[in-house]
Amino acid sequence: MNAPLIIVGAGHAGGRAALTLREEGYTGRLILIGDEPHLPYERPPLSKGLLQGSTDLAGCSLFDGQRMAALGIEHIAGNPVTRLEPHQ
């Protein structure tokens, strides 16, 4: 059994990395861990559309929970990573 691939940081870069891995054919267990309580989102629309009132946070998300589940990406939200123990 292969160890899961874990992406620390579930922001824009982490979310894009997870999507790209799936698009490029990675089929192993994929876990996305972030300290924020919501799904990965795109920063530029957030800083423009959300603040101007032309979109909501869901409109800034890279994907919704259903797509994340369909892609087999596990998301651990609201959980800051404080240390790495790769041998465990």
C-alpha positions in Angstrom: 0.0 0.0 0.0 1.3 3.4 -0.9 1.4 6.3 1.5 -1.1 9.1 0.7 0.1 12.3 -1.0 -0.6 15.1 1.5 -0.7 18.7 0.4 -0.2 21.1 3.3 -2.1 24.3 2.6 -5.6 24.3 1.2 -5.5 27.7 -0.3 -5.3 28.6 -4.0 -2.0 26.9 -4.6 -2.9 23.7 -2.7 -6.2 23.4 -4.4 -4.7 23.9 -7.8 -2.0 21.3 -7.0 -4.7 18.8 -6.0 -6.7 19.5 -9.2 -3.6 19.2 -11.4 -2.6 15.9 -9.8 -6.0 14.4 -10.7 -6.0 16.0 -14.2 -2.6 14.5 -14.8 -3.7 11.0 -13.8 -2.6 10.7 -10.2 -5.0 8.0 -8.7 -3.5 7.5 -5.2 -5.0 8.8 -2.0 -4.8 12.6 -1.9 -5.3 14.7 1.2 -5.5 18.5 1.3 -5.0 20.0 4.8 -5.6 23.6 5.6 -6.2 25.9 8.5 -9.0 27.8 7.0 -12.6 26.5 7.6 -13.7 26.5 3.9 -12.8 25.0 0.5 -9.9 26.3 -1.5 -10.7 29.5 -3.3 -9.2 31.8 -5.9 -7.7 34.9 -4.4 -8.1 37.4 -7.3 -11.9 37.1 -7.5 -12.1 37.2 -3.7 -10.2 40.5 -3.6 -12.4 42.0 -6.3 -15.8 40.5 -6.7 -16.5 39.6 -3.1 -15.4 42.9 -1.7 -17.5 44.7 -4.4 -20.5 42.5 -3.7 -20.7 41.0 -7.2 -19.9 37.5 -6.1 -20.0 35.4 -2.9 -17.4 33.1 -1.4 -18.9 30.0 -3.2 -18.3 31.9 -6.5 -14.6 32.2 -5.6 -14.2 28.5 -4.7 -12.0 26.3 -7.0 -14.5 23.5 -6.6 -17.5 22.5 -4.5 -17.7 19.6 -2.1 -19.4 17.3 -4.6 -16.6 17.8 -7.2 -14.0 17.3 -4.5 -15.6 14.0 -3.5 -15.9 12.9 -7.1 -12.2 13.6 -7.6 -11.4 11.6 -4.5 -9.7 14.6 -2.7 -9.9 14.4 1.0 -10.1 17.9 2.6 -9.2 18.5 6.3 -10.3 22.0 7.0 -9.7 24.2 10.1 -6.7 22.2 11.0 -3.3 24.0 10.9 -0.3 21.8 10.4 2.2 22.5 13.2 4.8 19.9 12.4 5.7 17.2 9.9 6.6 13.6 10.8 7.1 12.0 7.4 8.2 8.6 8.8 4.9 8.1 10.6 
